[in-house]
Amino acid sequence: MRYMMFVAVDPAAEPFDPAADNVGEWVADVEARGARVLGERLRPVEDATLVRVRGGELLVTDGPFTESKEWIAGFDILDCRDLDEAIEIAGRHPMARFGRIELRPFWPFDVNEDPLEREDREASGRGLRTEPVVGA
């Protein structure tokens, strides 16, 4: 199963320690295991461009749209046996200590499928929510 791993800055986390926080070692290990599909650092949030369409008008804004001390610093796409393996890999990333890591499973896109029906079907298979979403 593939997971998107968002690597984010967290100002409330422990400080960066260059001796202990070697992301190059993490990358080498995860690539050697064949679990890292792709990963990159991202430019600072000040270099972001926000694109929206409102009322048929294209709106483009430079820089961050909201003020936040937390922002995504990079990403990795992992190909793991299951969530447990993805958590184990993410937990060894240096940013898990001095930042934060968010894992999200890929959700294959099918233009002919109702996403709420799929969510209910998948949830019922895991023993989760099976009743309809209120307001859906």
C-alpha positions in Angstrom: 0.0 0.0 0.0 1.3 3.5 -0.8 1.4 6.3 1.7 2.0 10.0 1.4 4.3 11.1 4.2 4.1 14.8 4.8 7.2 16.1 6.7 6.2 19.3 8.6 7.9 21.9 10.8 6.7 22.0 14.4 8.0 24.9 16.4 6.9 23.2 19.7 9.1 20.1 19.0 12.5 19.3 20.3 15.4 21.3 18.7 17.3 20.0 15.7 20.5 18.1 16.6 22.8 17.7 13.5 24.6 14.7 15.1 21.4 12.8 15.7 19.1 14.1 12.9 20.8 12.8 9.7 18.1 12.6 7.1 20.6 11.2 4.6 20.9 8.0 6.7 17.1 7.7 6.9 16.8 8.1 3.1 19.6 5.5 2.4 17.9 3.0 4.8 14.4 3.4 3.4 15.6 3.3 -0.2 17.7 0.1 0.5 14.5 -1.5 1.8 12.7 -0.5 -1.4 10.0 1.3 0.5 10.8 4.9 -0.7 9.2 5.6 -4.1 9.9 9.4 -4.2 10.7 12.2 -1.8 11.8 15.8 -2.0 12.3 18.9 0.2 10.0 21.8 -0.5 10.9 25.4 -0.8 9.9 27.6 2.2 6.2 28.6 2.5 7.1 32.1 1.4 7.8 30.7 -2.1 4.3 29.1 -2.3 1.7 30.1 -4.8 -2.0 29.7 -3.9 -4.4 29.0 -6.8 -8.1 29.2 -6.4 -11.2 29.8 -8.7 -14.0 31.7 -7.1 -17.1 32.8 -9.1 -15.4 31.7 -12.3 -12.4 34.0 -11.6 -8.8 32.7 -11.3 -7.2 34.0 -8.1 -3.5 33.7 -7.6 -1.8 34.7 -4.4 2.0 34.7 -3.7 3.2 33.3 -0.4 1.3 31.7 2.4 -2.5 32.1 2.5 -2.7 31.8 6.2 -0.3 32.6 9.0 1.1 29.5 10.5 4.2 28.4 12.4 3.7 24.9 11.0 4.2 24.2 7.3 5.1 21.2 5.1 8.9 21.1 4.6 8.9 18.0 2.3 7.2 14.7 1.4 8.0 11.1 0.7 5.9 8.5 -1.0 6.2 5.2 0.7 5.3 1.7 -0.6 4.7 -0.4 2.5 3.2 -3.8 3.5 0.8 -2.0 5.8 0.2 1.0 8.1 2.4 -0.6 10.8 5.4 -0.6 8.4 4.7 3.0 7.3 4.6 4.1 11.0 7.8 2.4 11.8 9.5 4.1 8.8 8.0 7.5 9.6 9.0 7.2 13.3 12.6 6.9 12.4 12.6 10.0 10.2 14.5 12.8 12.0 11.6 15.2 11.6 9.4 12.9 13.7 11.5 14.2 16.7 12.0 17.9 15.8 9.0 18.3 13.5 6.0 16.2 12.8 5.1 13.5 10.3 1.6 12.9 8.8 0.9 9.7 7.0 -2.0 9.3 4.6 -2.8 6.2 2.5 -3.3 6.7 -1.2 -7.0 6.5 -2.3 -7.0 5.3 -5.9 -9.0 7.7 -8.1 -12.0 6.3 -10.1 -14.0 9.0 -11.9 -17.0 6.6 -12.1 -17.2 5.9 -8.4 -19.1 7.9 -5.7 -16.4 8.6 -3.1 -18.8 8.5 -0.2 -20.0 5.0 -1.2 -16.4 3.9 -1.4 -15.6 5.4 2.0 -18.6 3.6 3.6 -17.6 0.3 1.9 -14.0 0.5 3.0 -15.0 1.6 6.5 -17.4 -1.3 6.9 -14.6 -3.6 6.0 -12.5 -2.2 8.8 -15.4 -2.2 11.3 -15.7 1.6 11.1 -18.6 3.9 10.2 -21.2 2.3 8.0 -24.1 4.8 8.4 -24.5 7.6 5.9 -22.7 10.9 6.5 -25.2 13.5 7.8 -25.7 16.2 5.2 -24.2 14.2 2.4 
